[in-house]
Amino acid sequence: MMERMIAVIGPTAVGKTKVSIDLAKILNTEIISGDSMLVYKGMNIGTAKPTNDEQAAISHHLIDILEPQADFSVVDFVALASQYISVINQKRKIPILAGGTGLYVKALLEGYQFNPTPSDEILRAKLEGLAKEYGNQYLHNKLANVVPDTAARLHPNDLRRVIRALEVFYLSGDTISQNKFTAQHNLLYENIVIGLTMERNLLYERINQRVDLMIYQGLVEEVATLLDRGISVNCQAMQGIGYKEIVKFLKKEINLPTAIEHIKQATRNFAKRQLTWYRKMPYIIWFDVNDFSTHNDMMETIYKKVAGKFNLKIE
């Protein structure tokens, strides 16, 4: 018998956290975060992490499990999330995967053929030496020349991934960004995928308001605290939207209004990329948030869909 799960996905700022928590309360179940940034401790405001009260109300997993210096990949995510799905199913509950990174969600639901190319320590050391001598941008330019699609996804300072992408290309001629999914969309779980969406202009307005709220809540202070703790600006976590822009402000490379505008633009672009990923997932059942007069009306409709899928009692 296949394990069961529910996923609540959608672009950033659309309202996934509240829907996930409210649905978890109705179903008396637990939430697994599908967001690549929520795993990091001390990175709360810029990631829009569920509040302490929200986490206290419902059991959450894959939040605050790593220090900011640690790397976290889609391979790590699938291994951990699948374990939690099994554990929660054993409790006779249906876990809810909340939101997240499109690649992570798709990899978990459909399975993913991870690149088998082994690492080559000599080649890796050579590439690291080139970065030290000529700078991170030099290596990123080399990647852009051979695998432009991958280079477009990676920040020049995301050195670990840039080096891995070059390593894979030089050793196998393969690309990390190559599509490793089957065309059949064979799902590994008995699941229902709830997609939340809204009209683009309204979504962008919400994104802008959320960024302003993050600044008000103390995003600048949060980033300054991380730097004071000795967290490197080059580590994976600090490449997250909101963090790298505030780093530039703190280093006096740009002023605060410019940093805020860059965060808003980057977040809007991220929302676009998320929707592009979700278009590759034809099994999503979409709900337009603005089609409902109240949040409760939307929750009632979503619950009926979930109940129908899993033969649950409809109140």
For each residue, the residues with C-beta under 8 A, 3 or more apart:
1:
2: 188 189 190
3: 85 86 89 189 190
4: 89 94 95 189 190 191 310
5: 85 89 94 95 96 97 189 190 191
6: 23 27 94 95 96 97 191 192 193 194 306
7: 34 96 97 105 109 191 192 193 194
8: 16 19 20 23 96 97 98 99 194 196
9: 16 34 97 99 100 102 105 193 194 195 196 278 284
10: 14 15 16 99 195 196 197 274 278
11: 14 197 203 271 272 274 275
12: 48 207 267 270 271 274
13: 48 203 206 207 210 267 271
14: 10 11 196 197 198 203 206 289
15: 10 18 19 196 289
16: 8 9 10 19 20 98 99 196
17: 20 21 48 50 54 98 99
18: 15 21 22 295
19: 8 15 16 22 23 194 196 298 299 302
20: 8 16 17 23 24 31 96 98 99
21: 17 18 24 25 31 50 54 57 58
22: 18 19 25 26 295 299
23: 6 8 19 20 26 27 96 194 299 302 303 306
24: 20 21 27 28 29 30 31 58 96
25: 21 22 28 57 58
26: 22 23 299 303
27: 6 23 24 93 94 96 306 312
28: 24 25 93
29: 24 88 93 94 95 96
30: 24 58 59 60 61 84 88 93 95 96
31: 20 21 24 58 59 60 61 95 96 97 98
32: 60 61 62 81 84 85 88 95 96 97 98
33: 38 39 60 61 62 63 98 99 100
34: 7 9 62 77 81 97 98 99 100 101 104 105 108
35: 38 39 47 98 99 100 101 104
36: 39 72 77 100 101 104
37: 40 43 46 47 237 240
38: 33 35 47 49 62 63 64
39: 33 35 36 62 63 64 65 66 72
40: 37 43 47 64 66 67 68 70 72 237
41: 64 65 66 67 68
42: 68 222 225 226 229
43: 37 40 46 47 49 68 222 226 237 240 243
44: 47 49 222
45: 48 49 214 217 218 219 222 242
46: 37 43 214 219 222 223 240 241 242 243 246
47: 35 37 38 40 43 44 240 242
48: 12 13 17 45 210 214
49: 38 43 44 45 63 64
50: 17 21 54 55 60 63
51: 54 55
52: 55 56
53: 56 57
54: 17 21 50 51 57 58 60
55: 50 51 52 58 60 63
56: 52 53
57: 21 25 53 54
58: 21 24 25 30 31 54 55
59: 30 31
60: 30 31 32 33 50 54 55 63
61: 30 31 32 33 80 81 84
62: 32 33 34 38 39 65 77 80 81 84
63: 33 38 39 49 50 55 60
64: 38 39 40 41 49
65: 39 41 62
66: 39 40 41 70 72
67: 40 41 70
68: 40 41 42 43 226 231 235 237 238
69: 231 232 235 237
70: 40 66 67 236 237
71: 160 236
72: 36 39 40 66 76 77 236
73: 76 77
74: 77 78 101 103 104 107 112 114
75: 78 79 114
76: 72 73 79 80
77: 34 36 62 72 73 74 80 81 101 104 107 108
78: 74 75 81 82 104 107 108 112
79: 75 76 82 83
80: 61 62 76 77 83 84
81: 32 34 61 62 77 78 84 85 97 104 108
82: 78 79 85 86 108
83: 79 80 86 87
84: 30 32 61 62 80 81 87 88 95
85: 3 5 32 81 82 88 89 95 189
86: 3 82 83 89 90
87: 83 84 90 91
88: 29 30 32 84 85 91 93 94 95
89: 3 4 5 85 86 92 93 94 95
90: 86 87
91: 87 88
92: 89
93: 27 28 29 30 88 89
94: 4 5 6 27 29 88 89 310
95: 4 5 6 29 30 31 32 84 85 88 89
96: 5 6 7 8 20 23 24 27 29 30 31 32
97: 5 6 7 8 9 31 32 34 81 100 105 108
98: 8 16 17 20 31 32 33 34 35
99: 8 9 10 16 17 20 33 34 35
100: 9 33 34 35 36 97 104 105
101: 34 35 36 74 77 104 105
102: 9 105 106 273 274 276 277 278
103: 74 106 107 277
104: 34 35 36 74 77 78 81 100 101 107 108
105: 7 9 34 97 100 101 102 108 109 281
106: 102 103 109 110 112 181 277 280 281
107: 74 77 78 103 104 110 111 112
108: 34 77 78 81 82 97 104 105 188
109: 7 105 106 187 188 189 191 193 281
110: 106 107 181 182 185 186 187 188
111: 107 182 186 188
112: 74 78 106 107 180 181
113: 180 181
114: 74 75 180
115: 168 172 174 176 180
116:
117: 167 168 171 172 174
118: 171
119: 124 164 167
120: 123 124 167 171
121: 124 125
122: 125 126
123: 120 126 127 167 170 171
124: 119 120 121 127 128 163 167
125: 121 122 128 129
126: 122 123 129 130
127: 123 124 130 131 139 163 166 167
128: 124 125 131 132 159 163
129: 125 126 132 133
130: 126 127 133 134 138 139 142
131: 127 128 134 135 136 138 139 159 163
132: 128 129
133: 129 130
134: 130 131 138 139
135: 131 138 139
136: 131 139 140 156 157 159 162 234
137: 140 141 156
138: 130 131 134 135 141 142
139: 127 130 131 134 135 136 142 143 156 159 162 163 166
140: 136 137 143 144 151 154 156 162
141: 137 138 144 145
142: 130 138 139 145 146 166
143: 139 140 146 147 150 151 154 162 165 166 169
144: 140 141 147 148 151 152
145: 141 142 148
146: 142 143 166 169
147: 143 144 150 151 165 169 175 176 177
148: 144 145 151 152
149: 152 153 175 177
150: 143 147 153 154 165 175 176 177
151: 140 143 144 147 148 154 162 165
152: 144 148 149
153: 149 150 177
154: 140 143 150 151 158 161 162 165
155: 158 239 244
156: 136 137 139 140 162
157: 136 233 234 239 244
158: 154 155 161 162 236 239
159: 128 131 136 139 162 163 234
160: 71 163 164 236
161: 154 158 164 165 176 236
162: 136 139 140 143 151 154 156 158 159 165 166
163: 124 127 128 131 139 159 160 166 167
164: 119 160 161 167 168 176
165: 143 147 150 151 154 161 162 168 169 175 176 177
166: 127 139 142 143 146 162 163 169 170
167: 117 119 120 123 124 127 163 164 170 171
168: 115 117 164 165 171 172 174 175 176
169: 143 146 147 165 166 172 173 174 175
170: 123 166 167
171: 117 118 120 123 167 168
172: 115 117 168 169
173: 169
174: 115 117 168 169 178
175: 147 149 150 165 168 169 178
176: 115 147 150 161 164 165 168
177: 147 149 150 153 165
178: 174 175
179:
180: 112 113 114 115
181: 106 110 112 113 185 280
182: 110 111 185 186
183:
184:
185: 110 181 182 281 282 283
186: 110 111 182
187: 109 110 190 191 283
188: 2 108 109 110 111
189: 2 3 4 5 85 109
190: 2 3 4 5 187 310
191: 4 5 6 7 109 187
192: 6 7 285 305 306 309 310
193: 6 7 9 109 281 283 284 285
194: 6 7 8 9 19 23 284 285 287 302 305 306
195: 9 10 278 284 285 286 287
196: 8 9 10 14 15 16 19 286 287 289
197: 10 11 14 203 275 286 287 288 289
198: 14 202 203 206 288 289 290
199: 202 203 288 290
200: 203 204
201: 204 205
202: 198 199 205 206 290
203: 11 13 14 197 198 199 200 206 207 271
204: 200 201 207 208 268 271
205: 201 202 208 209
206: 13 14 198 202 203 209 210
207: 12 13 203 204 210 211 264 267 268 271
208: 204 205 211 212 264
209: 205 206 212 213
210: 13 48 206 207 213 214 267
211: 207 208 214 215 242 260 263 264 267
212: 208 209 215 216 260
213: 209 210 216 217
214: 45 46 48 210 211 217 219 242 263
215: 211 212 219 220 256 260
216: 212 213
217: 45 213 214
218: 45 221 222
219: 45 46 214 215 222 223 242 246
220: 215 223 224 246 249 250 256
221: 218 224 225
222: 42 43 44 45 46 218 219 225 226
223: 46 219 220 226 227 243 246 247 250
224: 220 221 227 228 250
225: 42 221 222 228 229
226: 42 43 68 222 223 229 231 238 243
227: 223 224 230 231 233 247 250
228: 224 225
229: 42 225 226
230: 227
231: 68 69 226 227 235 237 238
232: 69 235 238
233: 157 227 238 244 247
234: 136 157 159 238
235: 68 69 231 232 238 239
236: 70 71 72 158 160 161 239
237: 37 40 43 68 69 70 231 240 243
238: 68 226 231 232 233 234 235 243 244 247
239: 155 157 158 235 236 243 244
240: 37 43 46 47 237 243 244
241: 46 244 245 263 266 267 270
242: 45 46 47 211 214 219 245 246 263 267
243: 43 46 223 226 237 238 239 240 246 247
244: 155 157 233 238 239 240 241 247 248
245: 241 242 248 249 254 259 260 262 263 266
246: 46 219 220 223 242 243 249 250 259 263
247: 223 227 233 238 243 244 250 251
248: 244 245 251 253 254 259 262
249: 220 245 246 252 253 254 255 256 258 259
250: 220 223 224 227 246 247
251: 247 248
252: 249
253: 248 249
254: 245 248 249 258 259 262
255: 249 258 259
256: 215 220 249 259 260
257: 260 261
258: 249 254 255 261 262
259: 245 246 248 249 254 255 256 262 263
260: 211 212 215 245 256 257 263 264
261: 257 258 264 265
262: 245 248 254 258 259 265 266
263: 211 214 241 242 245 246 259 260 266 267
264: 207 208 211 260 261 267 268
265: 261 262 268 269
266: 241 245 262 263 269 270
267: 12 13 207 210 211 241 242 263 264 270 271
268: 204 207 264 265 271 272
269: 265 266 272 273
270: 12 241 266 267 273 274
271: 11 12 13 203 204 207 267 268 274 275
272: 11 268 269 275 276
273: 102 269 270 276 277
274: 10 11 12 102 270 271 277 278
275: 11 197 271 272 278 279
276: 102 272 273 279 280
277: 102 103 106 273 274 280 281
278: 9 10 102 195 274 275 281 284
279: 275 276
280: 106 181 276 277
281: 105 106 109 185 193 277 278 284
282: 185
283: 185 187 193
284: 9 193 194 195 278 281
285: 192 193 194 195 305
286: 195 196 197
287: 194 195 196 197 291 292 298 301 302
288: 197 198 199 291
289: 14 15 196 197 198 292 298
290: 198 199 202
291: 287 288 298
292: 287 289 295 297 298 301
293: 297
294: 297 298
295: 18 22 292 298 299
296: 299 300
297: 292 293 294 300 301
298: 19 287 289 291 292 294 295 301 302
299: 19 22 23 26 295 296 302 303
300: 296 297 303 304
301: 287 292 297 298 304 305
302: 19 23 194 287 298 299 305 306
303: 23 26 299 300 306 307 314 315
304: 300 301 307 308 314
305: 192 194 285 301 302 308 309
306: 6 23 27 192 194 302 303 309 310 312
307: 303 304 310 311 312 313 314
308: 304 305 311 314
309: 192 305 306
310: 4 94 190 192 306 307
311: 307 308
312: 27 306 307
313: 307
314: 303 304 307 308
315: 303
